[in-house]
Amino acid sequence: MEPLSDISRQLEQALRGYADKSGPSQLMQRVKPTIEREVNIAAKRLCAKWEAIVSGSQYQGTAVERSDLDILIQNRGSGMHATRQNRCLLAEDCKQGLEKALEDEDVEVSQQAYDMANKLTLAWPDGQRLTADLVFETTTHGRLTTRGDEDKFNSWPDVIHAVILFKKFLEFRKALPKVPG
């Protein structure tokens, strides 16, 4: 069995590596306002009552599959559902807006559709990458049946933050050294 000092050194290295991997990124700090603005413009263009709110990991790359930014599209009560077609239209509009806004940096933007969300990936020529998940409120939490349920919905804990905490836990667990026994 390894001495305790070796295990604590390994643990410290793992924690340091985790902190470096998930710490604030200068690239994210610089690009986040542009991403937020373009997603909001695209959301409003699709439906004036939709709103994009940055939530979750914000400056930290801690979400599963290294998603650096989670953006909640609030579409509840707008009268327009987040159908697969509407989600794809929004993601395509975001992609075009980001390509235009970041064209001087030669950023390549790609999108991928999932059942409940869309992922935008921004890739720079030097190999840096950022991802943003567009998560839709009504598809994530299920459809609200009656108007009276909205108050109950607002009092629930934020599901997205709970998921992100769980994702952080999984990443942290992978970073720890294997201990015999």
C-alpha positions, 0 to 999 in steps of 0.5 A: 500500500502506498504511503499516505503522503503519496496518496495526498500528493496524488489527490492534490495533483488531481484536484489541481488538474481539476481546478485548472480544467474548470477554472475561468477561461479568458476565451470564455470571458471574452466570447460569452457576451457575444454568444449570449447576445447572438442567442438572444437575438435569434430567440427573439427573432423566432418568438418575441416572448422567448428569452435566452438566459445563461445559466449553469457553468457560465465561465467554467467548463464543468458540464458533461462532454465539456460544455462550457456554457448552458443557455436556458431558452425560456419559452414557457407561456409564449404560445410557441412550443419548442418543437424539434423544428423550432429548436433547429431553426433557433440553433441554425440562426444562432450559428449564422449570427455567431459566424458573422459576429466572430468572422474576424477571428475565423471561428468555425461554428457547428451545431448538433441537435439532441432530443432535449437540447441543441449544442453549438460548438465554436472552434478557433484555428489555433485549436481552442474550442467552446461549446454552448448547450441551448436547453429549452425550458418546456422540453427540459421540465415537461409541459405545464398542464395548467396556468396554476402550475406555473407557481409550483414550477417556479418554487421547484429547485433549479433542475439545471443547476442540480444536473450541473453539480452532478456533472461536476461530481462525476468529473471530480470522481474521474480525476481522483486516483484509484485507491486499493480496497 
